[in-house]
Amino acid sequence: PGFPALPKQQALERTNAAVGARRPFQRPLINVTFKEGVNKFRGHQRACQLCGDCVSGCNYAAKNTVLMNYLPEAKRHGAELFTETSVRFVTRESNEWVVRFDRTGSGRPTFSAPPLTVRAPVVVLAAGTLGSTEILLRSREEGKLSLSACLGRGFTGNGDVFALAYNGTEPIDGVGAGFRRPDLHHQVGPCITGMIDLRSADRKDEQIIIEEGSIPGALSGVIPFLLGVANFLWGRPSAGPDNRTLVQEVTRWSRYLAGAYHGAVRRTQTLLAMAHDNSGGSLRLVDDRVRVEWPGLESQPIYPLIYEKLRTVSRSLQATHIGNPFRLVTVHPLGGCCMGKDATTGVVDHECRVFDGEAGTSVHPDLYVCDGSIVPRPLGANPLLTISAVAERAAERLIGRENVRLPGPAIAPPPAPTFKPMFYERAKPGLEFTEHMTGEFAWVGDQEERRPV
């Protein structure tokens, strides 16, 4: 009640029938708070301001990320949080795990500084599909950790495809406010508020979901130029008049130069599609960084079908269709540490415990992976709820084990913080350095008065 009409949502809804959808247009439940107050984790959240900057990070603490729920809850139960750190690998020493990490951006590896360490009886990797897989790949190489040969296999982009319906006939208001205050007369709304559901029970390999998105306001300064170039190089115009008058041509070109909140960009719809690819990607360590290898990625039959549906949306909006001019991108990477019945079919078991070795069902004691990397196939939809459900089930199983010590009682929570927009804050300058000492070490003096030099 009271939620305003959003042009980008209404525009997508008008195309629902044109793409052949058998189901009504959907307004999916989204992970955003629309009423200011204290949530059930005792954190204060502001209501969504409809600014459209969800992708680059909510400026109003309205998006229900782990910052608003799991992390404050862990902190209240005594957890220590280490920010701006990059985990290198994990090793097993005696009866505990040793996590090796570096300060992000500190330059310590440049000076051959040894990794910092944290020791723990239980380790849960939740660094995302690329992060968790990279950590385990490096742990196998540097930490000599025994792992399944399936590690890195089964990578999928969840059938994601990105496209734009550029310079249509109706305003879309699809660019976030950025550093500006949200415009009450041109509200963007959350990144995804509408969905065209093309799924059916007949052909799972042809199931597609199309959603609208929003472009972060941080790109507002460059997006008119980028889209103008993309339109010239790769755009596919919708049907239009062959001959335009001089006034029509002037109006058309003025749209291109009017900035991100006017003209052509204001009439641009961001389109996001999800489907089922073949999960044929592999993750490998190359020069100490994870890389995706996926032969035949774009030759899969699902992609021409997706492209045609997205072009139909653009035609319905009387807009120029701009597909991704580069290789496919994904915002929902899955796989790499896939769940399986044993080490020959997966990296973790049904409780997210990491298999020990390349065969059998034995697991490393108290080593878990709980994120999108354990999903063994594309889901064809936004994977948030699936990942959350599997992770919470694993947490319940972990707590229920006899060898896991339950945390102590929750400490008294601090007063609920008052959030303010992030663009009002200014980062403070600072300086830090890493020192690497080399040379020889020797003892001088007699037996009773030795001292190092």
PEBELWO-V950861 format. One record per residue. N is the residue number from 1. SS is DSSP state (@ for helix, = for strand, . for the rest). PSI is psi in degrees with one decimal (999 if undefined). Layout:
n: [N:N]
ss: [SS:SS]
psi: [PSI:PSI]
//
This chain:
n: [1:2:3:4:5:6:7:8:9:10:11:12:13:14:15:16:17:18:19:20:21:22:23:24:25:26:27:28:29:30:31:32:33:34:35:36:37:38:39:40:41:42:43:44:45:46:47:48:49:50:51:52:53:54:55:56:57:58:59:60:61:62:63:64:65:66:67:68:69:70:71:72:73:74:75:76:77:78:79:80:81:82:83:84:85:86:87:88:89:90:91:92:93:94:95:96:97:98:99:100:101:102:103:104:105:106:107:108:109:110:111:112:113:114:115:116:117:118:119:120:121:122:123:124:125:126:127:128:129:130:131:132:133:134:135:136:137:138:139:140:141:142:143:144:145:146:147:148:149:150:151:152:153:154:155:156:157:158:159:160:161:162:163:164:165:166:167:168:169:170:171:172:173:174:175:176:177:178:179:180:181:182:183:184:185:186:187:188:189:190:191:192:193:194:195:196:197:198:199:200:201:202:203:204:205:206:207:208:209:210:211:212:213:214:215:216:217:218:219:220:221:222:223:224:225:226:227:228:229:230:231:232:233:234:235:236:237:238:239:240:241:242:243:244:245:246:247:248:249:250:251:252:253:254:255:256:257:258:259:260:261:262:263:264:265:266:267:268:269:270:271:272:273:274:275:276:277:278:279:280:281:282:283:284:285:286:287:288:289:290:291:292:293:294:295:296:297:298:299:300:301:302:303:304:305:306:307:308:309:310:311:312:313:314:315:316:317:318:319:320:321:322:323:324:325:326:327:328:329:330:331:332:333:334:335:336:337:338:339:340:341:342:343:344:345:346:347:348:349:350:351:352:353:354:355:356:357:358:359:360:361:362:363:364:365:366:367:368:369:370:371:372:373:374:375:376:377:378:379:380:381:382:383:384:385:386:387:388:389:390:391:392:393:394:395:396:397:398:399:400:401:402:403:404:405:406:407:408:409:410:411:412:413:414:415:416:417:418:419:420:421:422:423:424:425:426:427:428:429:430:431:432:433:434:435:436:437:438:439:440:441:442:443:444:445:446:447:448:449:450:451:452:453]
ss: [.:.:.:.:.:.:@:@:@:@:@:@:@:@:.:.:.:.:.:.:.:.:.:.:.:=:.:.:.:.:.:=:.:.:.:.:=:=:.:.:.:.:.:=:=:.:.:.:.:.:.:.:.:.:.:.:.:.:.:.:.:.:=:.:.:@:@:@:.:@:@:@:@:@:@:@:.:.:.:.:.:.:.:.:=:=:=:=:=:=:=:=:=:.:.:=:=:=:=:=:=:=:=:.:.:.:.:@:@:@:@:.:.:.:.:=:=:=:=:=:.:.:=:=:=:.:.:@:@:@:@:@:@:@:@:@:@:@:@:@:@:@:.:.:.:.:.:.:.:.:.:.:.:.:=:=:.:.:.:.:=:=:=:=:=:=:.:.:.:.:.:.:.:.:=:.:.:.:.:.:.:.:.:.:.:.:.:.:.:.:.:.:.:.:=:=:=:.:.:.:.:.:.:@:@:@:.:.:=:=:=:=:=:.:=:.:@:@:@:@:@:@:@:@:@:@:@:@:@:@:@:@:@:@:.:=:.:.:.:.:.:.:.:.:.:@:@:@:@:@:@:@:@:@:@:@:.:.:.:.:.:.:@:@:@:@:.:.:=:=:=:=:=:=:.:.:.:.:.:.:=:=:=:=:=:=:.:.:=:=:=:=:=:.:.:.:@:@:@:.:@:@:@:@:@:@:@:@:@:@:@:@:@:@:@:@:.:.:.:=:=:=:=:.:.:.:.:.:.:.:.:.:.:=:.:.:.:.:=:.:.:.:.:.:.:.:.:=:.:.:.:.:=:=:=:.:.:.:.:.:.:.:=:=:=:=:=:=:=:.:.:@:@:@:.:.:.:.:.:.:.:.:.:@:@:@:@:@:@:@:@:@:@:@:@:@:@:@:@:@:.:.:.:.:.:.:.:.:.:.:.:.:.:.:.:.:.:.:.:.:.:@:@:@:.:.:.:.:.:.:.:.:.:.:.:.:.:.:.:.:.:.:=:=:.:.:.:.:.:.:=:=:.]
psi: [133.9:-4.6:126.7:158.1:131.5:125.0:-38.8:-33.8:-43.9:-37.2:-43.7:-37.9:-34.8:-19.3:0.4:-47.1:-32.7:-32.3:3.2:24.9:131.6:-16.7:154.3:156.1:138.2:144.8:88.4:153.1:135.0:160.5:56.0:143.6:130.8:6.1:122.6:141.6:-172.1:124.8:179.7:-9.0:12.5:24.1:139.2:129.8:139.5:158.9:150.5:132.4:4.5:31.9:-21.0:9.0:31.8:-39.6:-39.6:2.0:125.9:127.8:-3.0:10.4:30.2:-20.9:131.3:67.6:176.5:-20.4:-23.8:-7.5:-75.9:-44.4:-46.1:-36.4:-42.3:-40.7:-39.9:-23.8:14.8:5.9:145.4:131.7:125.9:112.6:166.1:47.6:151.7:113.6:133.1:-58.6:170.7:146.5:161.4:122.2:122.0:-118.6:27.4:163.6:143.4:119.7:119.2:129.7:166.3:157.2:127.6:127.0:8.3:-19.2:11.5:-42.8:-28.3:-32.4:17.6:29.0:138.7:149.6:150.8:163.6:149.9:136.1:140.9:147.9:-26.6:135.2:128.2:113.8:125.3:53.7:14.5:168.5:-49.5:-40.2:-49.5:-40.9:-41.3:-42.4:-43.8:-37.2:-43.5:-32.3:-35.6:-35.9:-48.8:-37.0:-2.3:37.6:131.8:118.9:167.0:148.5:-12.1:-7.4:127.5:-11.8:167.7:23.9:137.4:147.0:13.1:24.7:24.9:139.0:137.7:138.2:169.6:138.8:100.0:132.5:55.0:-165.6:-18.1:146.9:140.1:-33.7:58.2:16.1:128.7:162.8:-26.1:-131.7:-10.5:159.1:141.6:136.7:116.9:-21.3:-11.5:66.1:132.9:-47.8:171.6:162.3:-43.1:119.5:-8.7:155.8:133.0:119.4:106.7:19.6:148.5:161.2:-11.1:-52.8:96.5:-33.0:-3.5:12.4:132.7:143.6:134.9:128.4:158.1:153.0:-167.5:149.9:129.1:141.6:-19.6:-21.0:4.9:-29.1:-27.2:-17.2:-35.4:-42.7:-45.4:-44.4:-32.9:-43.4:-44.4:-37.0:-40.3:-39.1:-40.5:-3.7:144.8:100.4:147.3:171.0:133.2:179.5:138.0:-34.6:123.8:150.0:167.8:-40.2:-40.8:-40.1:-41.8:-43.4:-41.9:-47.5:-29.0:-28.7:-37.5:-28.9:10.4:0.5:-177.6:-19.7:14.9:170.0:-139.7:-41.8:-35.7:-23.6:26.1:128.3:127.7:129.0:133.3:127.7:148.3:145.2:-156.3:108.6:-170.4:8.4:35.9:10.3:156.1:144.1:129.0:153.6:120.4:119.2:41.4:17.4:148.4:138.9:147.9:129.3:123.9:81.2:139.3:20.3:-53.3:-1.4:2.1:141.0:-18.4:-30.4:-43.2:-34.7:-42.5:-45.8:-40.8:-40.5:-40.9:-37.0:-35.5:-39.9:-45.3:-41.8:-39.2:-28.9:4.0:44.5:162.3:129.0:124.6:106.4:169.7:114.4:-14.3:-163.2:165.9:145.2:160.2:142.8:2.6:58.9:136.1:159.0:178.5:-38.5:53.2:148.1:138.2:172.1:-24.4:-176.9:-14.1:-14.2:-9.5:177.5:-29.9:159.8:-170.2:-13.1:11.7:17.1:138.2:128.1:144.3:104.1:-178.5:0.2:161.5:-177.5:6.4:146.0:156.7:137.2:121.3:38.6:120.5:156.9:123.3:79.0:-165.3:-15.6:-19.3:-11.9:121.3:5.3:163.7:150.4:-18.9:13.5:170.1:125.6:4.7:-52.8:-36.6:-47.9:-43.6:-42.3:-44.1:-41.8:-41.0:-35.3:-42.9:-38.0:-40.5:-41.1:-39.5:-47.2:-32.0:-8.7:143.9:-28.5:6.4:122.4:125.6:146.5:159.3:178.8:149.6:138.3:162.5:129.9:148.0:164.9:145.4:126.6:156.9:114.2:147.9:157.4:137.9:-24.7:-3.8:-14.2:149.6:130.7:139.5:135.0:151.2:173.9:135.9:157.6:160.3:134.0:132.2:111.4:136.0:164.8:-169.8:156.4:130.5:159.0:140.5:160.3:173.7:-174.9:-33.6:-20.0:41.7:144.5:146.4:150.0:999]
//
